[in-house]
């Protein structure tokens, strides 16, 4: 009888530790994982149980309406911001130039 009580006590402690593993994670941290190409199943289950809506790696209240991301030629990708591209200056001291 003592073994049965001990086993049930250990089992209940182990399940409570497992259940609290993702409790300290913020919704944005979980959404960051949802952007990954190989999201672990337990992360997916936690996002589903919290009923989180993720877009772009962060939690959102609703999915944004956006442009169509596909065309007859395939997927359409947004152009990068030109201000973020580095300015390249030719170096006349080198045998090659950009």
Buried (B, 14 or more C-beta within 10 A) or exposed (E): EEEEEEEEEEEEEEEEEEEEEBEEBEBEBBBBBBEEEEEEEEBEEBBEEEEBEBBEBEBEEEEEEEEEEEEEEEEEEEEEEEEEEEEEEEEEEEEEEE
